[in-house]
């Protein structure tokens, strides 16, 4: 099961990324654990200084932007 983490403090872009991740995971199918990380110290532990950020299986894939659903699907496959 892949673990997807959305790093963000709850800003509109962070929420948009979370919704895009859910849509991409549903389109691709399979087992995904989706987690929202909102605490600053937890976000900084990934070495991320700008949100939103997308982490898949511990690898930071996007920082400071909201990838499209298709871009996220490509990262999941």
N, C-alpha and C positions, 0 to 999 in steps of 0.2 A: 504494500500500500504506500503510495506516495504521500508525502506530507507537504502541504502548501501552507505557507504563512504569509499573511498580509501585514506589513508593518506600517502603522500609522496611528495618529492620535485622535482620529475621528473626524478629520476635515472632509469636505465634500469629495475631493479627489481620492482620498483613502477609502471612503465608502463606495465610490464608483469602481475602484479597483477590486474591492471585495465582491461586489455584484458581478463584475466581469469574470472573476476567477470562478465563482459559482456556476455561471453560464457555461464557461469553457469546460469545466470539469464534467458538467452534465452532458454536454455535447460529445465529449470524448468517451465518456463511460468509464467503467472501472472504479476501483476503490481509491478514493482520495480523502484524506483527512485535511480539512480546511480550518485554519486557526487564525484569529485576529490578534495581533500583538500590539497593545496600545501604550504600555508603560515605557517611558523614555529610556530608562536604564536597560530594559530588555531589548529595545530597538538598537541602542548604541552597542550592545554586546555583539551584534552582527557587523559592526563597523560601518553602519549606515548613519549618515548625518542629515540626509534629506529624505522626507517622506512624500508620497507613499513609496513603499518598496515591496518587491515580490521575491519570496524565497521559496525554492522548491528543493526538497530533500537537503536542506542546509546550505544550498548554493544561492547566493544573491543573484537574481536574474535581471532585475530592473530597479532603478532608483530614480526618484524624482519625476516619474511620469506614469501614465496609465496606458499600458499596452492594450491593443485591441483584443477582442475575444479570440480572433484568429491567431494573433501573435502568441497569446497565452496557450492556445491549443497546441501550437507548434512546439512550445517549450515542454509541454506535458508528454508528447509522444516520443 
